[in-house]
Amino acid sequence: MSADLSWMLEDIVTNVPKARHAVLLSADGLPRGATEGLVEKDVRTISAAMAGMQSLSRATSHFAGLSEDREWHQTIIEFSHGWIFLIGAGQGAYLAAAAAPDVDMQQISFRMHRLVARLGNNLTSPPRVNTEESAREAHGARARREETGGADSVLADLDEVIADVKGARHAVLLGSDGLPRGTTSGMHRDLADTISAAMTGIHAYSRVTSQFAGVRDDAEWRQTVIEFQHGWIFLIAASHGTFLAAAAEHDSNIEEFTTRLHEVVPRLSKQGTPRGEAGSDV
């Protein structure tokens, strides 16, 4: 592991109360620096998981909308015992920081972005989504939709949330097996299947990072939030191993949207759990 940049990462844990750790990593999952107190094996695991999750996050940008500017901004993972924040740190690099549940989120975000600026020209802006490739994907998706039609099961409770919140786009309920259990109206099978596969991977990578946020035997993953230039994607834990993926435009009322989603999750979990399936996902 490259240790030459590790000393710069100490700025976050030194100056942000409740911050725990920070790791600088390359887009291919190699660690480039870490704060003191992290075992090298754990740093490698965290770096690989963060890189994998980020790759999948970029692949889901069309779920939040087909805007030409689909630049990824940040990913936030919430656990019962803490937070993890991931931002771009230049061309092919990312900065991850972990903190306690009661950390000042604005302060740690400010310190992370300031650190990226201090790292200098060696870590320039992260690459944007390739819009030509995105356009081809969108065209292919439209063609497949004409062939496959809509998803099989529409969930009325989710439809109500999407209809009531301005800027809300789609939602899909996933089972513990990663397969879609139901979607909102107008979400076609190909999109549901693609997003379900990506979100299952993001969920798995999120859970792998649990110890980065703090060591707790009773730690639970709660949600992963991905912010793009044009929108948001939320992956929320439900019961019996199910989880909910939902998307909204960037200027939508995110507080209202997430509140409504969390309110409807208990009802959705019952609908999305096959008979005989039990246990927890976290």
VENNORUR-V636735 format. One record per residue. OMEGA is omega as a letter, one per 40 degrees, with the letter a starting at -180 (999 if undefined). Layout:
OMEGA
OMEGA
This chain:
i
a
a
a
a
a
i
a
a
i
a
a
i
a
i
i
i
i
a
a
i
i
i
a
i
a
i
i
i
i
i
i
i
i
a
i
i
i
a
i
i
i
i
i
i
a
a
a
a
i
i
i
a
i
i
i
i
a
a
a
a
i
i
i
a
i
i
a
a
a
i
i
a
i
a
i
i
i
i
a
i
a
i
a
i
i
i
i
i
a
i
i
i
i
i
i
i
a
i
a
a
i
i
a
i
a
a
i
i
a
i
a
i
i
i
i
a
a
i
a
i
i
a
a
i
a
i
i
i
a
i
i
i
i
i
i
a
i
i
i
i
i
i
a
i
a
a
a
a
i
a
a
i
a
a
a
i
i
a
i
a
a
a
a
i
i
i
a
a
i
i
i
a
i
i
i
i
a
a
i
a
a
i
a
i
i
a
a
a
i
i
a
a
a
i
i
a
a
i
i
i
i
a
i
i
a
i
a
a
a
i
i
a
a
i
i
a
a
i
i
a
i
i
a
i
i
i
i
a
a
a
i
i
i
a
i
i
a
i
i
i
i
a
i
a
a
i
i
a
a
i
i
a
i
i
a
a
i
a
i
i
i
a
a
a
i
a
a
i
i
a
a
i
i
i
i
a
i
a
a
a
999
